[in-house]
């Protein structure tokens, strides 16, 4: 297939694909042109050719970079006419409306300079059949620091990365808008804020054609698989950028960077660069939306008696999807982008009832079916057996679902599994009856109601510390900063705050009511919500000193609790009513209900 055929086809990706076979063939041919044994990244398609950055050295030790052009008619590969051979040029991006290509260059700003090692953003316009003169964008777009990865949305707003002072971390993502009046034009530059930027580094970025979603490269975040850089996704929700989440379907243990959308819509595809081959090389890869797209914000509940997970709209609780998993499932954990979920099959569950009941139904027993791995976006399920784990109950996973921890009540262990093979990496010996487990970066926090104990497992060393919190230790909540945990003890009717660093109790207080079993921390409020199951109510406590603030009556006892990311809502599963409800944290009133979760247990928010 000739390169002009490939080029025409890719340029039409914004409408539709002729067929899947042609898509793959086109990419297979194109990838051989833009990928070599050298470092390449940031490939873009324009009406005048395909442009790509190529480095002379190996990745991590790259020297000079040059922007190359692939001619759409002849397939000839030459340095772009605007790329200066004396300096490093990289990160091209073409703005179709303005017919302008912007890039980063170390060429000097003033004649007396030899170079500008930090690099600035330059732009060049297409004039007739050739590129014009490259011009440096003015301050405040450029600065005395380094600028990276300029991209435009359809309105002409510029987004770029910079390590200038005044940001959140090593490097941040900024937006620049050109304002024009009768006298002059000025750029207004704004930091995109903490949803995108962190105390670590945010660098190369890609923007969806409609400008409403971006993928950034972030370095050194605790969630990363690689320190140099993982890909993170954010989109505009209610006029603001959402909290960025790691793309577990794309990231590797090597650098992943500079995503470029080929199209948008139902069948989004993008090209991104990755050093996954090792040995200092970086190549481009094609990704279909179902490989990387995060799950939209979703409420997920586990149905014990139906053996299902139920996905709901977090606002109105309307059902989005039901997915069959193992019978008698109680708990769920998933990657931070919501793509991959894990549900152990405990095998013990309440007798099914299609109508609401008042009294606790008898419990039935079935053999455990191991664990279900679920793609929550596609609904695909894989079931795997678990060796030496007879009654798997609690489950936790790390940010990008590379490790899964499951409590094995009969053996009294927590086993760490590789979810690709379901082989055990290691096992932590605790006590029979260990029930729930939660993950917080450096540690696992677990509870055992049979002996009234909370555990802290240090993941780096495997060291286990125990703390007796009270009879019936069960529900766990981890603070958003990962420094504290709260445990509710159902039989003792107490609530304890634990300092995770030394596994000591800051305080323990009486909860009042009967059988407190579930707990959630409410974001941006000094509130812990505790379900008192047998009292059929929720008590609200101060998360700082444990003082009770208020209580609210429920139509039935709540078994699972979780809160929305903004702290406006708390969700509760009411198993006797086969119901999940949302409660406004200000008014304390029920806002919506879903009546299709039979004997619901764990309930959690995705994103």
C-alpha positions in Angstrom: 0.0 0.0 0.0 1.4 3.4 -1.0 2.0 6.1 1.7 -0.5 8.5 0.1 -3.2 5.8 0.5 -2.3 5.4 4.2 -2.2 9.2 4.7 -5.6 9.7 3.1 -7.1 7.0 5.1 -5.7 8.2 8.5 -6.8 11.7 7.7 -10.4 10.4 7.3 -10.4 8.7 10.7 -12.5 11.6 12.1 -15.5 10.2 10.1 -15.4 6.4 9.9 -13.3 3.4 9.1 -13.7 1.5 5.9 -13.2 -1.8 7.8 -11.1 -3.0 10.6 -8.7 -5.0 8.4 -7.8 -1.8 6.4 -7.2 0.1 9.6 -4.7 -2.4 10.9 -3.0 -2.7 7.5 -2.7 1.0 7.2 -1.2 1.3 10.7 1.2 -1.7 10.1 2.6 0.1 7.0 2.7 3.5 8.6 4.4 2.3 11.8 7.3 0.9 9.7 7.9 4.4 8.4 7.8 6.3 11.7 9.4 3.6 13.9 13.1 2.7 13.6 15.7 1.5 16.1 16.1 5.2 17.1 13.9 7.2 19.5 10.7 8.5 17.9 7.7 10.2 19.4 5.0 12.7 18.8 3.9 11.7 15.3 1.2 13.9 13.8 -0.7 13.9 10.5 -1.2 17.1 8.5 -2.5 17.8 5.0 1.1 18.3 3.9 2.8 15.2 5.4 3.4 13.3 8.5 5.8 14.8 11.1 7.7 13.0 13.8 10.4 13.7 16.4 13.6 11.6 16.2 16.5 11.7 18.6 20.1 10.8 17.9 20.8 9.1 21.2 19.1 6.4 23.2 16.1 7.1 25.4 17.1 8.6 28.7 20.4 9.7 27.2 19.0 11.3 24.0 21.1 14.0 22.4 19.9 16.3 19.7 16.4 15.9 18.3 15.1 16.7 14.8 11.6 16.9 13.4 11.3 14.7 10.3 8.7 14.9 7.5 7.3 11.9 5.7 6.1 13.1 2.2 2.5 11.9 1.6 3.1 11.2 -2.1 6.6 9.8 -2.3 7.1 8.4 1.3 10.5 10.2 1.4 11.7 10.9 4.9 13.7 14.2 5.3 14.3 16.8 8.0 11.4 19.2 8.0 12.2 22.5 6.3 11.6 24.5 9.5 13.7 22.2 11.7 17.1 23.8 12.2 20.0 21.3 12.0 22.1 23.3 14.5 19.6 22.9 17.3 17.1 20.5 18.9 13.6 20.7 17.5 10.8 18.4 18.8 7.1 18.0 19.8 5.3 19.2 16.5 1.6 19.9 16.6 -0.5 21.1 13.7 -3.5 23.4 14.2 -5.8 22.8 11.2 -7.9 25.9 11.5 -4.9 28.3 11.6 -2.8 26.2 9.3 0.0 26.6 11.8 2.5 24.1 13.1 4.0 24.7 16.6 7.0 22.9 18.1 9.7 23.2 20.7 13.2 24.4 19.8 16.5 25.2 21.5 17.4 27.8 18.8 18.5 31.1 20.2 16.0 33.8 21.1 18.5 36.6 20.4 21.3 36.9 17.8 24.0 37.1 20.5 22.9 33.8 21.9 24.6 30.5 20.8 21.5 28.5 21.8 18.6 28.4 24.2 19.1 25.1 26.0 15.8 25.3 28.0 13.7 25.2 24.8 10.8 27.5 23.8 7.6 27.2 21.7 7.9 28.3 18.1 5.3 28.4 15.4 5.4 28.3 11.6 2.6 28.9 9.1 1.9 27.2 5.8 2.4 29.6 2.9 1.4 28.3 -0.5 3.2 25.0 -0.8 5.9 25.7 1.8 6.4 26.5 5.4 7.2 30.1 6.3 9.6 31.5 8.9 9.4 30.1 12.4 8.5 32.7 15.0 8.9 32.3 18.8 5.8 32.8 20.8 6.1 35.7 23.2 6.0 35.8 27.0 4.1 34.7 29.0 3.7 31.6 26.9 7.5 31.2 26.8 9.6 31.9 29.8 13.1 31.5 31.1 12.3 27.9 32.0 11.6 25.0 29.7 8.4 24.7 27.6 7.2 21.4 26.2 4.5 19.9 24.0 2.4 22.7 22.5 -1.1 21.5 21.4 -4.3 23.4 20.3 -8.0 22.8 20.7 -10.5 23.6 18.0 -11.1 27.1 19.4 -7.4 27.9 19.1 -6.6 27.7 22.8 -3.0 26.6 23.4 -2.0 24.0 26.0 1.6 23.2 26.9 3.9 22.0 29.7 6.5 24.1 31.5 8.7 23.7 34.5 8.5 27.5 35.3 8.4 28.7 38.9 5.1 29.1 40.6 3.6 25.7 39.6 2.6 22.8 41.7 5.6 20.6 41.0 8.5 19.7 38.7 6.5 20.5 35.6 2.9 21.6 35.1 0.3 21.8 32.3 -0.9 25.3 31.3 -3.5 26.8 29.1 -2.8 30.0 27.0 -5.6 32.1 25.4 -4.9 34.9 23.0 -7.0 37.9 23.8 -7.4 40.7 21.2 -8.7 44.2 21.5 -8.5 47.3 19.3 -5.0 48.2 20.6 -3.1 44.9 21.0 -3.2 41.2 21.4 -2.0 39.5 24.6 -1.6 35.9 25.8 -3.2 35.0 29.1 -1.6 31.9 30.7 -3.3 29.8 33.4 -2.2 26.8 35.3 -4.7 24.0 34.9 -4.7 23.4 38.7 -4.6 20.4 41.1 -6.9 18.1 39.1 -4.1 17.9 36.4 -1.0 19.0 38.2 0.7 17.6 41.3 3.9 18.0 43.3 5.5 15.6 40.8 6.0 16.2 37.1 3.4 16.7 34.3 4.9 17.0 30.9 4.0 15.9 27.4 0.3 16.0 26.5 -2.2 15.2 23.8 -5.6 16.8 23.3 -8.8 15.3 21.9 -9.9 17.1 18.8 -12.9 18.7 20.6 -10.6 20.0 23.3 -12.6 18.3 26.1 -10.2 15.6 27.1 -6.4 15.3 27.4 -3.8 12.7 28.1 -0.7 13.8 29.9 2.6 12.2 30.7 3.3 12.3 34.5 6.5 11.3 36.2 7.2 10.1 39.8 3.6 9.8 40.9 3.0 7.1 43.5 0.5 5.5 41.1 3.1 5.1 38.3 4.3 1.9 36.9 7.5 3.7 35.7 9.2 6.6 37.4 10.0 8.5 34.1 6.4 8.7 32.9 2.9 7.1 32.7 -0.1 8.3 30.8 -3.0 9.9 32.6 -6.4 10.9 31.4 -8.6 13.9 32.3 -11.8 15.3 30.8 -14.0 18.4 31.2 -16.9 17.6 33.5 -19.3 20.4 34.5 -16.9 22.9 33.1 -13.9 21.7 35.0 -11.0 19.2 34.4 -11.6 16.0 36.2 -9.1 14.4 38.5 -6.5 12.7 36.2 -6.3 8.9 36.3 -3.6 6.5 35.2 -4.5 4.6 32.0 -4.0 1.1 33.2 -4.6 -0.3 29.7 -1.7 1.5 28.1 1.0 2.1 30.8 4.1 -0.2 31.0 7.0 -0.3 33.3 8.9 1.9 30.9 8.3 5.5 29.7 4.9 6.1 28.0 4.3 9.5 26.5 2.9 12.0 24.0 -0.5 10.6 23.0 -2.0 11.9 19.7 -5.7 11.4 18.9 -6.4 10.2 15.4 -10.1 10.7 15.8 -12.8 11.2 18.4 -16.3 9.7 18.8 -17.5 6.2 19.5 -14.4 4.5 18.1 -11.6 6.8 19.4 -8.1 5.8 18.4 -4.8 7.3 19.3 -1.1 6.9 18.7 1.3 7.2 21.6 5.0 6.5 22.2 6.5 3.9 24.6 9.9 2.6 25.6 8.4 -0.8 26.3 11.0 -2.6 24.1 13.8 -1.4 26.4 17.4 -0.9 25.3 16.8 2.9 25.0 14.4 2.7 22.1 11.0 4.5 21.8 8.4 3.6 19.2 4.8 4.6 18.3 1.8 2.3 19.1 -1.8 2.4 18.0 -4.5 2.1 20.7 -8.2 1.5 20.2 -10.6 3.2 22.6 -11.6 0.0 24.3 -8.0 -0.6 25.2 -7.5 2.6 27.1 -10.7 4.6 27.6 -11.5 5.1 31.3 -14.8 4.1 32.7 -17.1 7.2 33.1 -17.8 8.1 36.8 -19.9 5.1 38.0 -21.3 3.7 41.2 -20.7 0.0 41.5 -22.4 -2.4 43.9 -22.0 -6.1 44.5 -25.1 -8.3 44.7 -24.4 -11.3 46.9 -27.4 -13.4 46.1 -27.5 -12.8 42.4 -23.8 -13.1 41.9 -23.7 -9.8 40.0 -22.0 -6.4 40.0 -24.4 -3.6 39.2 -23.2 -0.4 37.5 -25.2 2.7 38.1 -25.3 6.4 37.2 -24.0 8.1 40.3 -26.5 11.0 40.1 -29.9 9.2 39.5 -28.8 5.6 40.2 -30.2 4.3 37.0 -28.8 1.0 36.1 -26.1 1.1 33.3 -25.2 -2.6 33.3 -25.3 -5.8 35.2 -22.4 -8.3 35.0 -22.5 -11.8 36.3 -19.7 -12.9 38.6 -19.2 -15.7 41.1 -22.0 -16.6 43.5 -21.8 -15.2 47.0 -19.5 -12.3 46.1 -19.2 -9.6 48.8 -16.4 -7.2 47.9 -15.0 -5.4 44.8 -11.8 -3.6 44.0 -10.8 -1.9 40.8 -8.0 0.1 39.0 -8.2 3.9 39.5 -9.4 4.4 35.9 -12.3 2.0 36.6 -11.4 -0.4 33.8 -10.4 -3.6 35.6 -12.3 -4.9 38.6 -11.8 -8.0 40.8 -14.5 -9.8 42.8 -13.8 -12.9 44.9 -16.5 -15.5 45.2 -16.9 -16.2 48.9 -19.7 -18.7 48.2 -21.8 -17.8 51.3 -24.8 -15.7 50.6 -28.4 -14.8 51.7 -31.2 -16.8 50.3 -32.5 -14.9 47.2 -35.7 -12.8 47.5 -37.2 -10.7 44.7 -39.3 -8.7 47.1 -38.1 -6.7 50.1 -37.9 -8.5 53.4 -37.8 -7.4 57.0 -35.9 -10.2 58.8 -32.5 -11.5 57.9 -33.0 -14.4 55.4 -31.2 -17.7 55.9 -27.7 -18.0 54.4 -26.8 -20.6 51.8 -23.5 -22.1 51.0 -21.9 -23.0 47.7 -18.3 -23.8 46.6 -16.2 -20.8 45.9 -15.7 -20.0 42.3 -12.4 -18.3 42.9 -12.2 -14.7 41.6 -13.7 -12.8 38.6 -11.7 -10.3 36.6 -14.0 -7.8 34.9 -13.5 -5.1 32.3 -16.1 -2.7 33.6 -16.2 -0.9 30.2 -16.8 -3.8 28.0 -18.3 -6.2 30.5 -15.9 -9.0 29.7 -15.4 -11.4 32.6 -12.7 -14.0 33.2 -13.0 -16.4 36.2 -9.9 -18.0 37.8 -9.5 -20.6 40.5 -7.5 -19.7 43.6 -5.2 -22.3 45.2 -5.0 -22.4 49.0 -7.7 -19.8 49.4 -10.9 -21.6 50.4 -13.2 -18.7 51.3 -11.9 -15.6 49.5 -13.7 -12.5 50.9 -12.0 -9.1 51.0 -10.1 -7.7 48.0 -7.8 -4.8 47.2 -5.7 -3.8 44.2 -3.1 -1.2 43.5 -3.7 1.9 41.4 -3.2 0.2 38.0 -4.3 -3.3 38.9 -0.9 -4.9 38.7 -1.3 -6.6 42.1 -4.4 -8.0 43.8 -4.7 -8.9 47.5 -7.4 -11.3 48.7 -8.3 -12.3 52.3 -8.5 -16.1 52.7 -10.6 -16.6 55.9 -10.1 -20.3 56.3 -6.3 -20.1 56.0 -6.0 -16.8 57.9 -3.9 -15.3 55.2 -3.8 -12.4 52.7 -2.4 -13.6 49.4 -0.9 -11.2 46.8 -1.7 -12.4 43.2 -0.5 -11.5 39.8 -3.8 -10.8 38.1 -2.4 -11.9 34.7 -1.6 -15.4 35.8 -3.3 -15.6 39.2 -0.2 -17.1 40.6 0.7 -16.1 44.1 3.5 -13.6 44.5 3.6 -13.9 48.3 1.3 -14.6 51.3 1.0 -12.8 54.6 0.2 -15.1 57.6 -2.3 -13.4 59.9 -5.2 -15.1 61.8 -8.2 -17.2 60.8 -11.2 -15.0 60.0 -9.2 -12.1 58.4 -12.1 -10.4 56.6 -11.5 -7.1 54.8 -8.5 -5.4 53.3 -7.7 -1.9 51.9 -4.7 -0.6 50.0 -2.9 2.7 50.6 0.3 2.9 48.6 2.9 1.6 51.1 0.5 -0.5 53.2 -2.4 -2.9 53.4 -4.9 -2.3 56.2 -7.0 -5.3 57.1 -9.5 -6.3 59.8 -10.5 -9.5 61.6 -13.9 -9.4 63.3 -13.4 -12.8 65.0 -10.6 -11.6 67.2 -11.2 -7.8 67.1 -7.9 -6.9 65.4 -6.7 -4.5 62.7 -3.5 -5.3 60.8 -1.0 -3.1 58.9 1.1 -4.9 56.3 4.1 -2.9 55.0 4.3 -3.9 51.3 8.0 -3.2 50.9 9.2 -5.4 53.8 6.2 -7.7 54.4 6.2 -6.7 58.1 2.9 -7.2 59.9 1.7 -5.0 62.8 -1.4 -5.8 64.8 -3.7 -3.6 66.9 -6.6 -4.8 69.0 -9.5 -2.3 68.2 -12.5 -4.1 69.6 -14.7 -7.1 69.1 -16.2 -7.3 65.6 -13.5 -5.2 63.9 -14.7 -5.0 60.3 -15.4 -1.7 58.4 -12.3 0.2 57.2 -11.9 3.8 55.9 -8.6 5.2 54.7 -8.0 9.0 54.8 -7.4 10.7 51.5 -3.8 11.6 52.5 -3.2 7.9 53.5 -2.0 8.8 57.0 -4.9 7.6 59.0 -7.4 4.7 59.0 -10.7 4.3 60.9 -12.1 1.0 62.0 -15.6 0.2 63.2 -16.1 -2.7 65.7 -19.6 -4.2 65.3 -19.8 -6.2 68.5 -18.2 -3.6 70.8 -20.1 -0.7 69.0 -16.9 1.4 68.8 -15.1 3.5 66.3 -11.3 3.8 66.4 -8.9 6.2 64.6 -5.5 4.7 63.8 -2.2 6.4 62.8 -1.0 4.2 60.0 2.7 5.1 60.4 3.1 3.4 63.8 -0.2 1.5 64.0 -1.3 3.2 67.1 -4.8 4.3 68.1 -5.4 8.0 68.3 -8.8 7.5 69.9 -11.7 5.0 70.2 -15.2 6.2 70.9 -18.6 4.5 71.4 -20.8 4.7 68.4 -24.1 4.1 70.1 -26.7 2.1 68.2 -26.5 -1.5 67.3 -23.9 -3.3 65.2 -21.9 -0.6 63.4 -20.4 -2.3 60.4 -19.5 0.1 57.5 -17.8 3.4 57.3 -16.9 6.1 54.8 -14.9 9.3 55.0 -16.7 12.3 53.4 -14.3 14.4 51.2 -14.0 18.1 52.1 -16.0 17.7 55.3 -15.0 16.8 58.9 -17.4 13.8 58.7 -17.2 10.0 59.0 -20.5 8.2 58.2 -21.0 4.9 60.1 -23.8 2.5 59.3 -25.4 1.0 62.4 -26.8 -2.0 60.7 -29.2 -3.3 63.4 -30.4 0.2 64.3 -31.2 0.9 60.7 -29.5 4.3 60.8 -26.3 6.2 60.1 -24.3 8.1 62.7 -22.1 11.0 61.6 -18.8 11.5 63.6 -16.0 14.1 63.4 -13.1 12.4 61.8 -10.7 14.5 63.9 -11.9 13.9 67.4 -14.6 11.2 67.1 -17.4 13.4 68.5 -20.9 12.4 67.2 -22.4 15.2 65.0 -25.8 13.8 64.0 -27.6 10.7 63.0 -30.2 9.9 60.3 -32.8 7.1 60.0 -32.8 4.7 57.1 -35.6 2.6 55.7 -33.5 -0.5 56.4 -30.0 -1.3 57.6 -27.0 -0.4 55.4 -24.3 -2.9 54.8 -22.1 -1.0 52.4 -21.1 2.7 52.4 -19.1 5.0 50.1 -19.0 8.7 49.3 -18.7 10.7 46.1 -15.4 12.3 45.2 -16.7 15.8 45.9 -18.3 14.8 49.2 -21.8 15.8 48.2 -23.3 12.4 48.3 -23.0 9.2 50.4 -24.2 5.9 48.9 -25.6 3.0 51.0 -26.5 -0.5 50.1 -29.7 -1.7 51.9 -29.6 -5.5 51.4 -33.0 -6.4 52.9 -34.7 -4.0 50.4 -32.5 -5.0 47.4 -31.7 -1.3 47.2 -28.9 1.2 46.9 -29.6 4.8 47.8 -27.8 8.1 47.6 -28.0 10.6 50.5 -27.2 14.3 50.3 -24.5 15.0 52.9 -25.8 18.5 53.6 -29.6 17.9 53.9 -29.2 14.3 55.0 -32.1 13.3 52.7 -32.3 10.4 50.3 -32.0 11.7 46.8 -32.3 8.6 44.6 -32.7 4.8 44.8 -32.0 1.7 42.7 -34.2 -1.3 43.5 -32.3 -4.0 41.5 -29.4 -4.9 43.6 -30.4 -8.2 45.4 -28.8 -8.4 48.8 -26.2 -5.7 48.0 -23.0 -5.6 50.0 -19.9 -3.6 48.9 -20.6 -0.3 47.1 -17.9 1.9 45.6 -17.4 4.9 43.3 -15.3 4.6 40.2 -13.5 7.9 39.5 
